[in-house]
Amino acid sequence: MRTLVLGYAEVQKLLDFPGLVPAMRTALEDLSAGKVVLPPRQMLEHPTYPGLIAWMPALAAGGGLFGGKVISVYPENRRQGRQSHQGAVLLFAPEDGQLAAILDADAVTAARTAAVSAAATEILARPEARVLALLGSGALAETHLPAMLAVRPIREVRVWSPTPGHAESFVRRMREQVPCVLRSAAAAQEAIEGADVVCTLTAARQPVLSRSWVAAGAHVNAVGAATPGFREIDSETMAVSRVFVDAREHCLREADDLRVPLAAGQVREPDIAEIGEAFAGRREGRMSRKDLTLFKSVGLAMEDLAAAAYCVQRAKAAGIGTWLEFSGEQVSR
C-alpha cells in the first residue's frame, strides 16, 4: 500500500482559498444536513509535561471521507519559538481501510480555519466591508488575512496582539504580501472601533472584545477560544448578535464564549444557528445593514478531512508529495 505524505510547506502551497472556501462551505452544509458522523473530540493530558494529545475522527456523507486528526497541544512551546500544535491528518480508504494520506496537521488547521471564517464572512458581512480588525498575530492571523481579502474588498487592516511587538512584526512581514494598508494597534479597542469585520484569534481566557467597541453592522469571527477555559467575546456582544456556529453540539459543549452567556440567560439556545443551515438557505443570515452578526467556531474534524482531500487532489495533479510503502501485504499462513 502506497501512502502519500504531505509536509507543512507542501500543504501551505496546495491549500488555496479560491478552492478551499467552497470546500468548507460544502462540508458544513453536509454537517447541518445530518450527513456527517462527528464524535466528540477525545483529549488526554500528559501527567508530567504541560501538554496533551487530541484525537478527532469523522465520517463524511456517503462514507467518501473517513479518518481524523491526531495532534499534540503544548502551549508553552510558543515561548521557545516552537509550534504549539503538532500532528497529522490521516485519510483512510473507506472501502478497505488502507492509509491513503498523511498531512501536516498544523498547516491544514490554519488554512481550513481561515477558510471556514471566510465562508461565514461571505454570507454574513456587508458586501462593502473594507476595514478588518485582527486580534492576534500568530499563525491564524497569517491565514485569516488573505482569507478575508478573498471574500471582501478589504482596504485597511488593524492588528492587535497582547504582545505589542508581535503585532508590529506581523505588520512588517505582511505589508509586502497584501494590497491594503496595515497598521498595528496599541489596544484591542483601537483595532475594533469602526471595523467592518473583526476576527478574534487569541488564546485569551477573558474577553478581549467589548460590545461598546463594535460598530453597528459589523461581523465578528470568534475563532481563538475553542476549548473550555478560554474566552474572547463578552456576554453583551453575544446577547445582541445574530449568532452562528460551525456545529451546535460541539460549541455548546466546548465554547465558553457561548456557555457563559447561556448559563446567565443572556443568550437562548434556539437563537443559535449553524452556519451550514444559512449556507443551505434554511436559516436567514444578515437581515439588515445594522445587524451585528457573529460566527463562533471550535474547529471540526470534518473540516480537516475535507481540506485534506482537496489538498491530496491538487497534490496528485501537480505531482507534489512523497509516496511511501507504508504497510506490507498480508501473508497467508
Order of alpha helices (4+ residues) and beta strands (2+ residues): beta-alpha-alpha-beta-beta-beta-beta-beta-alpha-beta-alpha-beta-alpha-beta-alpha-beta-beta-alpha-beta-alpha-alpha-beta-alpha-beta-alpha-beta
